[in-house]
Amino acid sequence: MVSLATALVLIGLSVAAYATTRTNAPSPNATTTISPRPRTLAGVDGVQSPQIIAENLRPGTTAWRIPANDNPNVIQGFANTTYASSGQGVKFYVSSHSVRYRIVAYRMGWYQGLGARQIWSSPREVGRVQPMCPVAHSTNMVSCTNWKRSLTVTVTPQFIPGDYLFKLIAGPRAASYVPLTIWDPQSTATYVVMNRSFVEQGWNAYGGYSFYQGVGPCILDSNTYPPCNRARVVSFDRPYNTGFGASDFIANEYPLVQLMEREGLNVTYITDVTLSEHPQLLQSHRVLLSLDHDETWTYSERAAVARAVAGGMNVVYFGAAAMVRHVRLQPSPFGPDSEEVDYRNALEDPLNGVASPLQVTGNTWDSPPTNWSPIPQIGVQYSGYLTPGASAAMVIYAPSSWVFAGTGLRKGTTLPGVIASDFDHVISSTLTPSNLEVLAHSPIPINSATVSGSTWGGVSYSDMVYFTNPRSGAGVIDTGNNVWIGDLHACPASNRHCPSPVLVAITNNILRLFGRGPAGHFEPARSNLGTLKPLGS
């Protein structure tokens, strides 16, 4: 946390940095421009930004929240893009059963613990009920491109880059969200948070269909897994059917956003669509932060991260099951890259045999014809998932690691209830990085999980790992756990075993080291795989 005195100094630095940027802005006739990097500070928990500190000292509000008993079905909507930058017009499509409604835009952050700051509000708009969204029965894609545009919001400079929730308000107990990431194409921030639009849309069952479920008869095949009536293409042109329209942003992304903004870290925000469309953007940053349950990736996205790591960029995979699903993008009537394709069966994919195997969507990235294992990029293999509602303890394996500095953790220390949902573990493979360090090695009872691969004495494992690139020095961490970010949330006072304080401390250790530059230059990974007997257990 930042003291008031320090904050006042930093606000002054922020203003000075802004003035410097304005003073050095190029004239319209300039032929070459060298833009100064924004001022940063070496903070206790990572590289700090005076601008982010100053932003979070501005008045916050809790009005962004939607109570659990509100009805999101009265008003729903979506935008024509997942991300936007200053000067861009964002089209909103809203279906409202209320005669009048309005939209309020909130930038998500810390803001004295209130969680967000109101940036913009629309006038009262005339509501209308939009038509049912049709289903393309050849792919079971639900798309609402038959909706009429409700309004266009221009992204002005007052929209500070960040994660936004646009709250659609139709009445005292009727509201929903439209998420939007405001990005800065010129950013050189230390940390990049990448929101998971592909995962959220793949799980979105609005209209009855997602990549994992469907209604009605089979199409294309008659398999029981993956379900034969699933969607093969999903559209971004529709509302989200969960999280009051925010999907799982509040649970699986926001706690890390709030932590970084609270610490005033030098962070910027993109979506996975942004990276797919602008793969060169990572060259300007030191750390990429992949969030909980970031399982769905495009080829362009994966290749961009591989190049960035080869160039020295550190990566944190906070969620297990990273890079399991293989998708590609295609245009919709509303714009480019607004449809997400994943046949999950290469034999069904129209590109099979006629396009690059790296674009053909089999069930996983490991599947033919792509055959590109994620293990060299994340260090571990996807291994299964705990039964919904079940959890397991995180068990510390390498307490002397820099990751656990200052936590007081010892080998074998258990953190109850930390692991849930999907998990990863180390396997014996030539693809496993040779200097892989196992940081936590946590047993997962198979009677409370669905497990793929080997088991040992009735258990599988969730492994938190660290490795460094031998040439560039880039560091990579995979937590092996799919609710790490959710566990950063503060617990009720009655929870005597709250994992949040120690996980926050570990997260800050990671952000601090990774923010310095290629982590292997400071803390090179050293393999301890030989102590796991047999390897993988």
N, C-alpha and C positions, 0 to 999 in steps of 0.2 A: 504493500500500500504506500501511497505517496503522502507526505505530510503537507499541511496547508502552506507552510513557508516555502518548501521545495516546489510546490505546485505553482505558486505565484511567480517564482523565478522561471519555471519552465514555460508558463504562459508568455512571459516576456520573450523567451527564446523562440517560442512558436511564432509570435508576431514578427520578430526580427527575421526568422527564416522565411516567413511568408513575404515580408517586404523585399528580402533579397531576391526571391523568385520573381516578384513583380518587377523589380528594378531591372533584372537581367532578362526580362522577356524580350524575344526577338522582334525587331520591326518587321512590317509586312514585306519589306524588300530584302531582308537578310537572306544570305545564301547558306551560311553555316551557323549552327547553334550548339553550344555546349551548356546543357542545363545543369545547374548545381544540384548535388544530391541533398535532400532535406537533412537538417541537423538531427543527429541521434545521440543518445547517451548510453553509457554502459551501466545498466540498472542491476539491481540485486538479482533479479530473476530473468534477465535477458536484455537484449538491446531495446531501449526505450525510444519512443517518439514524443517530443514535446507536443506535437499536434494531437496525438491520441490522448495524451494526458489532459490537455486543455479541453478537448471535446468532451471527455467524460466528467469534467467539472461543471459542465453546463446543466441547466435544470432538467431533471429526469421526470418520469411519470410511470405509474403502474396502469394507466388507462389502456395500455396495449393489450392487457390480459383479457381473455374471454372466460368467464366462469363456466364451470363444468355443466351447469344446468341450462346454458344458453342453447338455442336451436340453430345450428349452422345450415339447416336445410331451407330456412326462409330466404337466405341470400347466399349465393355462391358465385364464384368467378375465377377467371384466369387472365394472365397477360400473354402477349404474343411473343415473349422472350423470357429466358431465365435470368438474363443479366443485361445491364445497360450502362452507358457512360454519359457524361455530361454533354448536353446538347441533343441527346436522342429523345425521340418521342416514343413512349411505351403505350401500346393500345390495350385497354382493358375491356373484357367481355363479362358482363354481369347479368345474372338472372335473379330477379327479386320479386317475391310475392308481396312485398310492401310497396305502397304507392311512391314513397320517397325513401332515399337512402343517401348516405355519404361515405366517402373513403378518407381514411386518415393514414398517413405514412409514418411509420416509426422506425428509426434506426436502432438496431439492437446493440446493447453494450452493457456497461456497468452503471454509470450515472447514479452514483451514491447508493448503489444497491437496488435502485428502482427498476433497472433493467432495460430502459429504452428512453429515447428522446423523440418527441413529436417534431417532425420536419415539415409536414405539409398536410393540408386538409382541403378537400374538394368542397364546392358549394353543394347544396342539396340537389341530388339528381333525381330524375323521374325514373321510377322503377318499372320493369316489365318482365314478364315471365318468358324466358327464351324457350325455343322448341326442344323436344327430345333430341339427343345426339345420336345420329345413326351409327350402325355397326357395319363395317366392311367385312362381309362374311367369308371372304377368301382368306383373310388374316385375323378376323375377330378384333380388328382395331376400332375402338370407339373414338370418334373425333367430333368436336363441337364447332367445326368450321361453318356450320349453318347458323351460328349465332351472329347477331348484329353487334357491331362495335358500340360500346356504351360511352366511352370517353377516351381521350388521349392525354397522358400526363407527360409533360416535357421535363426531362431531368435537368434541372438548373444547378448552378454551383452550390446551392443550399443543400443539395443531396450529397452530403459527405460520403465518400466511398465506404461501403460496409454492407452488412446483411440487413435487409429490410423486411418487415411485415406490413403489408398494406391491409388495414382492417376495414372490411366492408360492414357498415353498421346500418341495419334496417329497423332497429327498435331497441327498447331497453333489454330485451332478452333474445335478440336475433342478430348474430354477427358471425363472420368467418374471416379467414385470412387469404391473401395472395402473397406468396413469398417472392422476393426479387433481390438479386445481388447487384449493387452498384459498384462497378469496378473502375479502376484508373489505369488506362493503357500505358501511361508514362511512369507508373509506380516503380520505385526501386526499393520498396520496403524489404526488411530482413525476412519476415515471415509471410507466407502465403497460405491462407485458409481456403481450401477447395470444397465448396458445397457439392452435395452428391445428387444432382438432378437425375442422373441415369437410374440410380437405385430407387429414388422416390417415385419416379414415373413407372419403373418396372413393376413396383408393388402396388401401384395405384389401380384399384378396381372400380373406379368411377364408370358407371354404365354397365358393370357386370364382368369386365374382363381385365386381366393383367397378365404378365408373363408366367404367373404361378397359379392362376385359377380362371375359370370361365363358367358360363351357364349354357345349357343347351347341348346339342350333340357334338361328337368329334368332328374335327376337320383335319384333312391331310393325312392323319394316321389314327391308329386306335390304341396307342400306348396308354398305360396307366400312369407312367411317369416318364417325362413330365406330363401333366394332364393334357389329354389330347384336345380338349376344348379351350385351351389357353389362347391368349393373343400371341400372334407372331410379330406384330408391330403394335406399338403403343404411341399415342399422340400426346404431345405437350399441350395441345389445344383443347384442354378440358380441366375442370377443377380437380383438386385432390379430394379423395373421399375420407381421409382420416386427418386427425390433428386439427379439426376445425378449418381445414383447407391448407394447413401448413405442413401436411404429412408428418414426418417425425423430426422436423427441424428442432423443436423445443427440447426434445429428449436426447437426441443423438448428435447435435451440432452446437446448439446454443450454450451449453455449459462451458465449453472451451472458449467460445467467443467472449463470453462474459469474463472468464478468468484472464484472458489476454488483455482485454480492454481495461479491466480493473488494475492490472499491473502496468498499464501504459505502454505496452510493447509495440514495436514498430511493425504493424501488421497491415496487410491488405487482403482483399477478398476477391475470389473468382468462383465460377462454377466449373464442373467438369466439361460442360459444353464450351466454356470460354477457352479452356486449355486445348480441347480438340480442334477448335477453330484458329487458335493463336498459339501453336506449340512452341514458338520461340520465346514466349513471355517469361519462361522460367530462367532465362539467362540473366535476368536483372535481379534475382533474389537468392537468398542463401538457404532457405528452409521451406520445404513443402509439407503441409500438414494435411494428411488424408484422414477423414473422420470415421466415426463408428459405422460399421456395416457398409464399407465402400467396396461392394463386391462387383460392380458393373463398370467396365471400361471399354473405350474404343481403341483401335489400333493406334491412331494418331496420338491419343493421350498416353498410352503405354510407352510408345517410342519416344515421346517428348521427355518423359520422366527418366527413361534409360539414358538418353543423351545428357540430361541435366546432371545425373549422378556421375556419369563419366567426366563431366566438367567440374565436379566438386560440390554439387548441391546436396545437402542433407535431406533425408525424407523420414517422416514419422508416419507409420501406419497405425493409427490409434485403434482401428477396428480389425478384427479377424476377418477372414474370408475375402481379403482384398484380391482383386483381379480374378475372381472365379468366373464371372459371366462375361461374354464377349458380344458386344453390340456394335452397330454402325448407325450412322445418321442419314436421313434423307429428307428432302423438302416436303412441306405441306402447302396447301393453298394460302396459309397465313405467313409463310416465310421459310427461309432455308433452315435445315437441320432441326425441324420441328417434329419429326417422327423418328422413333427409336426402333431399330430392327433387331430382333433376336429370335431366330427360328428354333434354337436349342436342338436342332437336328439338321446336320449339314445336308442330308439327302433332300430335305424340303426346300432349302435355301436356293432361290433362283440363281444366285451367283456361283454356286458350287460347280466347279469344272469349267467356268467361263471367266472367272476373275481371280485376283490374287487370293491364295488360301488365307492370307492374313485378314481378309475382309469377310470370309465365310463364317457364319455364326453356328457353330456346333454347340453342344450342351455346356462346355467349359472351354477355357483357353487351352487346356491340355488336349482337348478332343481333336481328332483329325477333321479336316485337313490342316488346321492351323498348327497344332502340336507345339505350342509355345508355353512352356511351363512358367508359372510365376515365381517358382522357388528362387532363381538367381536374383530376382528383384526384391522379394520380401523375406527370404531366408527360411521359410517354413511352408508347410502344406496345409490346406484346408482339411479339417478332420472330422467335422460333424457339428451337431448343435444339441444343446441341452433342451429338455422338454420345457415348453412355455411355463413360466412360474418357478422353475427349478434354478438353482444357482450352486456354485462351488467356491471353495476358498482359493485364493491366490497364495502359493507357497514359494517363499523366497529361496533361490538356489545359489546366487552369487552375491552375497551381501557386501563384499568388498568393492564391488563395481561403483564407479563414479555415479551411476544412475541412482543409487541408494544413499548417497552421501548425506549426512545430517539427519537421517530418518531413524537411526537406532535399530534398524532391522537386522536380524541374524539369520543364519542359514536354518531353514525349516520354519521360520516365523510364518504363521498363517493369517491371512486377512479374510475373514469370513464374508461370504456372499458377494465377492467382487466379480466373479466370472459368471456370465450368463449368455444365452443365445449361442451364436456360432463360436468356434474356437479353432486355433491352429496348433500344430505341433511339429517338432523336428522329425525328419525321416532320414534314413540312411540312403543317400543319393549322391551321385557325382555332381549333381546340380547344386547341392548345398554349399554355400560359401565356405571356403576352407578355414577362415578365421572366425566362424560363428561362435558367439558367446551366448550361452543360455543363462538368462537373468532370473527367471522364475519358471518353475517346473511343477505344475499343479495337476494332481490327479482328478479325472472326470469319471465318476462311476457310470458304467455303461447301462446300468438299470435306470438311469435318469437322463439318458441321452441317446440320440441316433448317431452312430459312429461309422465313419468310413475308414478303411485301412486297419492296421494292426491294433490289437489290444493286449494288455499284459495283466494277468491276474484279476480280470474283471474291471479294469480301468483303461481309459485312454488318458491323454494329457493335453493341457493347454500350456504352451511354451511362449514366454516373452523372450525375445532374442535381440542381439545387437551384432552388427558386422560393419566393416569399413572397406571401401574400395581400395585395393592395393596400389592403384595408380593415382587416382585423384584425391584420395583421402576422405571422400564423402562418407558420412555415417548414415546407417539405416537402422531403424528400430521398428519391430512389429510387436505389439502388446500381446498377441495371441488371444485376445479377449474382445468381445463385441459390445461391451457396455462400459468401457473405460471412461468415455466422455460423460455418459450419464452418471457415473459414480463420482464425478467431480462436484455434483450438486451437494450443497450443505444438507446434513441430515437433521431430523428432529432431535431436540435435546434428549429425548428418551432413548435414543439409539446409542447404547454404550459401545457398540462395535462399529461405529461409523467409519467407513474407509476413506472418506473425503479428504481429511487433513494429510494423510500419508500419500495418497495418490496425487494431490495437489503438489506436495513437496517433490515427488518423483517427476511429475510433469514439468515443474519449474527447473529442475536439474537438467532435463532434456533440452528445454528451450534455451537455457543459459549457455550450455556448451555448444549446441548446434548453431546458435546465433553468432558465434565467434567466427565461423567459417568451417571448412572441411573438418569434421570431427576427428578423423584419423590423425590429423596433425597434432592433436592435443591428447586424445585418448584412443590410441589404436586398439582395435578389437584383438583379443587373444582367445583362440579356441579353447573351450573346455568340454568339447564333445566327448573326449576320451573318458570323462568321468561318468557319462551316462552309459550304463550297462544293463541290457543291450542298448545300442544306439537307437534312439527314438522312444525309449521308455523313461 
